[in-house]
Amino acid sequence: MSDDKRLRVPQDGSRIAMGEDYEVDYWTDALGVSRERLQEAIDQVGNSAEAVREFLGK
C-alpha cells in the first residue's frame, strides 16, 4: 500500500521522509526550520525525528 498523498502529517512520526513534500512541510513547520536546514540535520544525524530534534536543539 502506498502513502496517501492527501495526508498532512507523517505516516511514521519517528522518521523524516525528505522525499515526501507533505512530510517536509510538516517537519519544517513543526521544527521552525527551512528545508535546507532540515536536510543538513538529516545529513548529519540521519532521519530519526528524535536525533534531528536533538541536533537542532528543539
N, C-alpha and C positions, 0 to 999 in steps of 0.2 A: 504494500500500500504506500503510495507516495504522500508527501506532505500536502496538506490543504493550504493552498496559497492565499485563501481568504483570511487566514488566522492572523492575529496581530500580536500574539505572544509566542515565545519559543515552544516547540514541541517538547524539548528536553531542557529544562531550566538550569541544568548543571553544566551544559556545554554551549559555546557560542559558535554558530554556523555563519561564517562570513559569506558563504555562497548564497544565502537566502536574504534578499533585501528586507523583508519584513522583520527578520531577526536582527539584522544590523540596525534597522530603525529603532527597534525595541531597546537594544542594548546601548546604543549611543544616547538615547533619551534617558534611560534608566541610570546610566553612569555619568551623564553630563559631559561626554567627550565627543570628539569628532570621529568620523570613520577611520581617518588616518591614525589617530591616537589609539583607537581600539585595535587596529591591525598591528600597530607597533607592540602593544601589550601582548597580543596573541603570539606574535613572532618571538617575543622574549620568554613567555612562560607557558605557552600552549593555549588550548581553547577551553580550559576549565574556567567556568564563571568565577569560582572562588579564587583561583590563582590570579585571574585578571583583576578582580576587585582588590585583592591584596596588593598587586603590583601598582595599581592606580591609587591606592590609599583610600578606597571607598568602602 
